[in-house]
C-alpha cells in the first residue's frame, strides 16, 4: 500500500512554511522562507502580496523536488494563513492593486468610527448578531473600505469589474491553481468569518453587511468548507496535487490541538495570543467582549463547529520589545532565565497596550503602562512582570469566555513559540488555577491544516482516527487568595492604561508617517508608576 503523505502550507506574518506529515502526524519534511513586513507609517503594517506567493512557491518546490527524488507523492495539501490580512488584485492581469494590509494594521480606525456612527444603535456591537464581530479596524471589511476611500486603482478596478478581494488563503489558492489562467477564487468558512461580511448563521455573504460597508458582492470569493478539494496545483514539482484543506491560522491550531468537543480550548502564544473555545454547533453571542467565529467545518456536508475567540494584541511582542527597544537581553529565550532569578515581580505590573487593547476591552485608545516601580525594581522583576502580563491577559479572556459559554474550562491546551518557556506556562497555570497542557510536537497550526487536507483527501474519515499527541502538563501551585490578589492588582493597572490616546492624536501620529512605533506611557501616576520610557531605560544598569 502506498504511503499517505499530507502537505501543509503555513503562511504567517513573518514566514511561509511548507511541512509534510505522515499518517501518524509526524513531520517528515519541511522548508521555510522569511517574509518582510512593511511599516510606512506608525500603526500601519503591509506586506508584498507577490512575496507571500513567491515564498510559498519556493517552499513547495524545495520540498516537492526532494519528494520526487524519493519517489514519494502527496495525497493533498492544506493551507493555514494569517487571517484578516487583505489583498485586492486585478483578475485580468494578476497584479495587486495595493500591498496586503496586515491583520494588525490600525489605519482604518477612523473608518471604523464613522461606521459606528452610521449604525442604528451608534454602538460598535451593532452588527454582532449578523457577523459575531464588533466594528473594529482588525477585520477585513474595514481594510477594504479604507482602500476604496484612498486608492484610485482600487476604485477604478471595482468600477470596471476587474477587482477581486481575498484574505491570504484566497490569494494563495487563486495563484496556485492558475492565476489569470483559470485560478479559483474561493475561501473557507473560517477565513470568511473574519471579514465582517459573512453571516455567521447562514455561512454566506450577507447582503445587508455588504451594503452597509458598500462592498460589492462581485469582488468576494466563493465560500467553501474547510475540507474539500478546491482545485489542483497548476505548476511545479507538485503539479496536480489537490488543495483540499483550508483554515485560518488560529482555527488550524484549534484543529491541530484536537479541540473537537464543546468546552475544549487552546491558546496560541505568538506575536499576540489567541484563545479559541469550542462552543459546539451553535454560535454563542458574547456579552463580554469575545468574538463569535467559525471554528471549522471538516467537509461540505459536515456540521459547522463554532468558537468563541479572545484576541490579545501583544504577547511575544512584549518580549521582543524588552530585547530590541530596551536591550534587556540578546535572545528572546533569555527572558526565562532572567525572570526565574526573582521569586516575584516586586509588585510591578506591566500592561503592554502598545497599540491599544483587544479582548475583552476593544480599546484602541489604551497605551502601555508599567506600574509599581521602586528603587528595588530590577530588570529581572520587569522580565517576570512581562511574562505575567501575557498570563493575566489570557486569564481575562478565559474568564469572559466562561461567562459567555457557561462551560467552565477544566484545562487549557497551549501552543506557539512562547510555549517553550516553562516558567511562562507555570505562571499561566498558577494565574488560571487550572492545568496547562503543552503538546510535545510544536507544529499545531500546520498540523491543523494537514488534518483538514487529510479529511478532504479521504485519508481520514472522522476525527476519532487522529493519533493522540504526547504532552507536558503544568499544575497550579499558588493559593487562591494569592491568585485573586494579584489579578485584582493587574486589573487596576489595566484601568490606568485606558483612554490615553485621543482620536486627534491618533490622526496626528498617522499623518506624521513615522516608521517606528512609539510607546506612550501614562504620565502623572507619581506613586510607583513608570512615567516615561526614560525611567525604564535607566533599568539597563541593574
Secondary structure, DSSP 8 states (H G I E B T S, - for coil): ----EEEEEEE-SSEEEEEEE-TTS-EEEEEEEE---B-SSTT--EE-HHHHHHHHHHHHHHHHHHHHHTT--EEEEEEEE-SS-EEEEETTT--BSS-EE-TT--TTHHHHHHHHHHSSS-STTTTHHHHS--S-TTSHHHHHHHHHHH-HHHHHHHHHT-EEEEEHHHHHHHHHTTGGGT---EEEHHHHTTTT-B-TTT-SB-HHHHHHHT--GGGS-EEE-SSS--EE--SSTTTT-EEEEEEEHHHHHHHHTT--STT-EEEEESSSEEEEEEEETS----SSS-EEEEEE-SSTTS--EEEEEEEES-SHHHHHHHHHTS---SSTTHHHHHHHTSSS-TT-EEE--TT-B-TTT-BTT---EEE---TT--HHHHHHHHHHHHHHHHHHHHHHHHHHHS---SEEEEESGGGG-HHHHHHHHHHHTSEEEEESS--HHHHHHHHHHHHHHTS-SSGGGS----EEEE---S-HHHHHHHHHHHHHHHHHHTT-S-HHHHHHHHHHT-SS----------SSB--SHHHHHGGGG-
